[in-house]
């Protein structure tokens, strides 16, 4: 029997469309009888009754994802503290099944960083929705509950993020390997799930997050490092006087932290109708818009300028402490002689800065715009304007790349760094970056929400540049796609699902299926998802399983059953063994067998 009334209704409606109204009842009656009397044991078996033969649901793939989740829960759950908590390690060595560790000054810590498990949580919740097995949802819920009940700071912040995690051997927070503070950079927690579990604790966290990171509410000076232990006032009642772009500040208004604050405040309004949170989120988002270059509309990575408390040398390398923000604007220090008017951190558009603005920030603002409806119109328009400016001034369709540039449009392709500094070593040459799957995902989501023809032109060009085939002049045209690809990037699947939702052309699902097979072949080894068969540490927050599950959910006509991928990721940044200051992506997740 159908286990979900909505699926049953959709099946009947699709069946009726192929029959005349007069003959429908007589023709449908035998099938209705069969549906009522023949049991169907799982959602996976219901699938094929309501699918186009172009994109059948892959039951083997769902079984693989279920096996993966079982492996994570059986081998990753706390067995080290002696208290049997529901907390999971961040990952394991797939050969020894031992948990990954952070090493600092000869100390070893078993890592549990809930901020680095938010995509895993999305996957577990979605898997329960698809399979009907509640244990995956329950496991994700138990971990959040444990944090709220036992590990939360008195100020409302959780012990997670870039500079803090829980040691699973003693359940104590660890942060002394670096700044020992709260830090988010494009983390984008699963707030709706947290809200379902404990609305009060979730709201308190979001308020504490803002409270810890905003240094000066009057002009929204903020920093990616937030302090624990601050008392919460009625934070949304602060005065605000919009400062001029690039005011001198004591903080660093990086967009990778700003995007997290915008997302958190916007979600607090979506979930709890807290108007002050939305007001301040929009104010923060607008700060980045106001600092865009007035002629090109490009930028920005930050809207303030670090105050110069120490004077850097006029010549020679800028290394060590000389790259700290206490010496003022790092781009000005390194490039000011060549670019005295435009050389500033906020207007540097190459490498990770371009991705931070036009991928991560764009994705979450688009997500919020959709959730907020008319209340999100400004977020949608600001994001579209930014994406269109970037494509107009930076994109080269001939090789599907974005030029490195200053925000005034100055092309920096081939520019050689005149001195060593914050951005790299002397002699480093700037080169274009590929308009890759991440940018395709961003532009595809933007098109779905806007139907803007300029955005569609970018989607068409990036799809062609990545070798996926040709799209029509409008999304209504049937695309001519090539499924003969070795692409195995999960963000490609998310992008194709956006295009399918915008057009309902099954060709996008067919291509996504081919890429899904490539992901499994490239990534699924020994029961876990890895970058390759040579890698030894499985990161439980890998987005490959979430992308595969999202694809199957769309083919099930149940796209909402799998939580949206917001484009975020977890990380740890600090002193590690003999590697110095580094990220877990390099110290742990990139390790290969000898």
N, C-alpha and C positions, 0 to 999 in steps of 0.2 A: 504494500500500500504506500502511496506517496506520503512521505514524512513531513512535507512542507506544503501548505495550502497554496502558497504563492506559485510554486513550481507547477503544481497541478493546474492552476488557473491559466498559467502561461502556455502549458501544453495544450489545453483545450482550445484556447484562443488561436494558437498557431494552426491547429488542426482545422478549425472552422473556416479559416480564411481560404482554404482550398476547396471548400464545398459550397454549394448553393444553400440558401437558407431553407429552402423547402425540403431538401434531401438530407440535411445535416443529421437530424435525430436518428433516422433509420440506419444511416451508414455508420454513425458513431456509436450506436448502442452496443454492438458486440465488443468494441474496444473498451468502452466504459466499464462493461462487466468484467473484462479481463483485468483492467486496472484495479478494480475494487477487490478482486478475489486473489490475484497473484501477488504474494509478498515480494517486496524488493528490499534486500537486506541492507543496502547502504546507498548513500548519495551517489557514490561512484557508479552504481548500477542503474540509478535513475537517469543518469546523464544522457545515455544514448537515445532515449525516447524523444529528446527535445533538441537535437543538434543537427546542424547542417552537416552533410557528409564531407564538406570541405574542411571542417575543423572539428573532428571528433575529440572528445575529452580523452586524455591519455590516462587510463586507469593505472597502468604500470608506473607512470610518473607520480601519481598521487601516492601509490604504495611506497615508492622510493622516498618521497618526502616524509611519509609516516615513519619509515624505518630510520631516517636521519633524525627526526625529532625524538624517537625512542632512544637512540644512541646518545643524544645530547643529555636527555633527562637521566639515563641510567649511569652514564660515566662522568657527567659534569656536575651533578648535584653534590652539595657539601657532604663529604665523608671525612673531613679533616678537623673540624672544630670540636668534634665530640658531642655536639648538641643537635645534630641532625636537622639543621636549618633547611629551608627550601631554596637557599641561595645557590646560584650556579657559578662555577668558574667561568672566566671569560673565554677559555678554550682549553684544548688538551693536545698533547703530543699524540699523534694517531698511531704511533708505533708502540709507545710505552703505556698509553692511556693515563699518563701523569698530567696534572694541571700545569698550565703555563705560569711562570713566575716572573716577578720583577726583582732584579738584583741591584742592591745598592750598598756600598761599603761592606761587602761580604755578607750582608743580610739577604735573605730570600723571602719573598712574600707571595703567597698564592692569591692571584688577582680575582677579585669580584668587583667589577665596576658596572653598576646598574645603568649608567649612562652609555656604556659600551654594549648594552644588550637590548636597546630599544627596538631595533629592527628584528631581533630574535623574538621579542615579545609580540610584535606585530604578526610575525609568522606563526607563532604558537596559537594566538587567538584566531587567526584566519584558518588554521588547520582544523581546529575544533569546529568552526562553522561549516567547513566543507565536508568533513568526515562524520560529524555528529559525535565524535569521541571527546568528551568534556575534559579529559585529563590534561590536555595541553593548555587549554585556557586556565584550568585550575593551577597548573604549575606556574604560569606567568603571574597570575593573581597572587599566589602565596608569596612570591618574592617581593612584590610591591608592598603587600601588607606587612611583611616582616620589616621592611625599611621604615615604613610609617610608624610602626609600633615600637621598634627597638633601636633603630640606627639614626633616626632623625636628629639633627641639631636642635637645640632649644629655640634658635631663631627661626626655624622652619625650613632651612636648607637641608638637602640630603648630602650624604658623604659620597660624592661621585664627581665625575668630570675629568678634565685634563690633568689636574694636579692632586687628585685624591681618590682613593678607592678603599675597599674593605679587604683586610687580610683574612682569608678563610681559615687560617690556622687558629686565630684567637678572636675573630670578629671585631677587631679594632681598626679604626680608620688609619690609613697610612698616607702621609703627604710630605714628610720631611725630606724626601728625595728632591724636592723642588720648592715651589712657592708656598706650599701648604695652604692653599686657598681654594675658593670655588672658581672654576673656569669652565665656560662653554664656548666652543667654536663650531658652529653648525652641527649641534647635537640633536636638536629638535625632538624632545621626548614625546612619548605616546600619551599625550595629556588626556585625551578622551577616555582612555583605559584607566589611567590614574584617577580620573574624576569618578568613573563608575565605582571604583573601589572605595575611595574616601574623598568626597568633594571638599571637605573642610581642609584636610591636609594638603590637597593639591592646590587650592586657592592660597593657602598660607605659604606654600613653596614659591608660587609665582610671585607673590608680593615680596617675599624675602629675596628672591632672585633679583628683582628690580632694585630693591632697597640696598642690596649688597654691592651692586655694580654701578649705580648712578652716583657720581661724585658731587655733581652740582645740578640740581633739578632746574634751576633758573634758566640755564642755557644748555642743558642736557650734555654736560661733560660726563663721560662714562669711561669705564675701563673693563677689559676682559677679565681681570682679576678682581674677585669679590671677597669681602671680608665676612667671616663667620662671626656670630655673636652679636650682631647689631640688633637693637630693639626695633620693633615695627611700629611706626606711627601710622596715621591715616595717609599713606604715601601718595595717593592720587590727588590730594588737596594742595600740593606744592604750587607755588607761583611759577610761571613760565614766561620768559621774555626771549623770544627767538634771537639768538646771536647771529652775527655775520658769519658766513662760511669761512672756515679755517681760522677761527679764533684760537689764540694761544691757550692751551689747556694742560692740566696736569695729568689727564688720562690719555688713553689711546682709543679713539672711537672706531676701532676696526669693525668692518661690516660683518665679519664672521661671528663676532659676539653680538653686534647690533641686530643681526637677523634672528638670533635666538631670543633676544628680548622682545622684538616685534612679534615673533610667533607666540611667545608665552603670553604676552598681554592680549593679543588678539584672541587666542584660545580661551582665556579667562572670560572674555565677553561672550564668545560662542557658547561656552559651557554654563556660565553662571550669570550672564547678563550684567557683568560688572563694568559699568559705563566708563569709569575712570581709567580702567586698564586699556580699553580701546582708544580712548582719547590720547593717552600717552604713547601707545604703540604707533598711532598715525603721526604724532608729532615727531617721534624718533625716525620713522620711515621718511618723513618729509625732509629731515635734516640732510640726508644723503642726496635727495633730489635737488635741494636748494644749492648744494655745493657742486653740482654738475657744471661742466664748462659751459658758459653762457652761449657760445657760438655753436658747439657741436652737440651738446647734451650728453657728452660722455662722462663716465665716472659715477661715483667715487668710492674708493676703498675706505676712506675716513673723511670726516667733515671738519675735523679740528686739526691743529698743528701743535706738535709737542713744544712746550715752553723750553727755551734754551737756558738751562741753569749752569751749564759748563761750556766753555768755548773749545770747539774741536780745532786741531791743527789745520792750516790752510792747504798743506800738501801732505803727501805720504799716505800710507794705508790707514784705514779706519777699522781697527780690529778690537776684539775684546770689549772692554767697557766703553770704548768710543762708539760702539753701535747702539748703546743704550739711548733711550729717548731723552735722558737728561741733557744730552748734547743737542737737542733740538731735532728738526726735521731731518731724518736720515737720508732721504732722497736729495734734499738741498745740499747736505754736506758732501755727498758723493758725486752729484752731477751738476751742482749749482754753477760751476764755472762754465759749463757748456750750455746750460739751460737756466739762466738766471731768473726768468719770469715764470716758467711753467714747471720747473723741477721741484716737485713736492710729493710727499708720500701719497696724498689723496688722489693725485692725478697720474700715478704710475699704472699703466694698463698693460701688463704682460704676465704670463705664467699664471700663478695661483690667484693673483688679484683679479684678473679677468673672470676666472671661474667663480670666485667668491661673489662677484657682483651679478654676473649674468647667468649663473647656474643656481647655486645654493640660495642666494637671496631671492632670485626670480621665482624659483620653485615654491618657496614657502609663502611668498606674498601672493602668488597665484592661488595656492591652496586656501589661504585665508580669504582672498577675494571671493572665491566660490562659496565658502562656508558662510561668509557674512552677507551675501546677497547685495542689496543696494548699499549697505553700510561699508562694503568693500570696493566701491566703484573707484575711489581715488587710488587705492593700492593697485588695482588692475591697470588703471591708466598710466600710473607712474612706471609700472613694470614694463608695459608695452612700449612706452616711449623710450625707455632705456634700451630694450632689446633692439628696437628699430634703429636707434642711433648707432649702436654697436655694429649692426650689420651694414649700415650705410657707410661708415667711416673706416671700419677695421677689416671687414670681410673681403677676401679675395676668392671669387668663385672658381678661378682657373685651377687652383690647387686646394680648394676647400680649407682655407686657413684664415686665421685672424692675425693681422699684423701687430707686433708690439708697438706701442705708441704712448705718447703723452695725451692727456685728455683734450688738448687743443687740436688733435689730429696729426701731430708731427709723427711721421713714420720713423721708427727706430730700428727697422730691419738692418742688420749688419753693424749696428752701433757697438763700439768696443768700449768697455768700461775703462775710464781713465785712471781709476784708483780702486783699491780694494776697500770694501765697505759692507754695509748692511745687505746690499742686494747681490753681492758676489765679488769675485776676485778681479783684479786688474787684468784687462785683456779679454774678459768674457764677452762673447758676441751674442747679441739678442737676435733671436730667430722667430719666425711665425710659429704659432701653436695650431695644431690641427683642430678643425671644427669637428670634434669627436662626438661620441654617443651621448655624453653629458649635455652638450649644447643642443643636440637633436632633441633630447628629452625636454629641455627647457622650452625650446621654441615650439615643440609639439603640444605641450600643455598650454602654452600661451595661445596657440591657434585654436585649440578646442574651446577655450573660454571666450575668445574674442571673435573668431572667424575673420580676422583681419587679413586682407589679401597680401600685404607686405610681409607679414609673418609667414603666410603660406609659401611665398616665394623662397624664403629662407629654408623652410622645411624641405621643399623640393630640391633645393641646391645641396643641402647637407646630405639628404638621402642619396642623391646621385654621387656626391663626392665620396661617400662611404661605400659605394659599390652595390647599393641595394636596388637600383633600378630607377625607373622614371615615374614620377607622379604627374597627373594631369594638371591643366592650368587652373582648375578648381578642385576642391576636395570631393565634389560630386562625380568627377571623372574616375573611371576605373583605373587604378594604378597598374603599371607594368613592372612587377617586382621579380627579382631573381632570388629564388630560394637556395641557389647553389652558392653558399657563402660559408666561410670558416669563422665568421664572427661569433664570439661567445661572451659578449658583454651583456650583463643583466640589465643595464640601463637602456640598451636597445629594445628589450622587451617592453619596458615601461613606456618608452617613446611610442612604440608600435601600438600599444594598447590605447594610448591617448588618441592616436590617429584613427584607430578602429572606432572608438567611441564618438569621434567627430564625424565619421563617414559611414560606419557599419559595412565597410567593404571587407569581406572575409580574406582578401589577399594579405592584409596586414597580419591576420592571425596565422595564416599559413607560413609566412616568413618568420613570425615569432616562434612557431613550432620548430622550424629548422634551427633557429638560434638556440632554442631550449635544448634540443638534442646535442648541439655543440657544447653547451654549458655542462651538461651531464658528462659528456665524453672527456672534456677538458678538466672538469673540476671535481667530480664525485669519485672519491677514492677511499677505500677502507671504511665506508659508511659515513664519510664526512665531506664537506665542501672545502676544497683547497684551491689556491691559485693554480697549482699544477700537481702532477703526480710526484714531483721531486720535493715538494714542500712537506714539512713534518708537523707544523702546528696548525690546527684547525681553529679558526676564529668563529665562534658561535654566532657572531653578529653579521656574518657574510650575507650579502643581499641576494645571492644566487637563489636560495630556496624561496625567498619572498617573491622574487620575480616569476619563478616557475609556478608557484601557487596562484599568484595574481592572474596569470595566463589561463590556468584551468578554471578559475572562478568566472572569468569573462566568457569562456566557452560554455560554462554552466548557466549563463544568463544570470549570474549572481555576483556581479562585480563588487557590490558593496559588502560582501561577506568577508573580503580580505581588506584589512586596513590599508589606507593609502600610503605609499612610500613618499616621504616628505623630502628625500634627498639628503638626509642627515647621516652622520656616522659618529661613532665614539672613538676615543683615542686616549692615550696617556703620554705625557710629555715631561721628561725630567732626566736626571742623572741615572745612567744605567751601566752597571759593571764598569768595564774599561772603555766604553764607547763615548763617555762624556754625556752631554745633554742631547737627547735624541727622542724619537717617538717609538711607541710600541710597534708601529708598522715596519720599522727598520730593525729594531732589536729582537722582536719576537716573530711577527707574522711573515717576515721575508726569509726566515731560516729554511735551508734545504739540507737534505742528507748529503753526506760527503760522498 
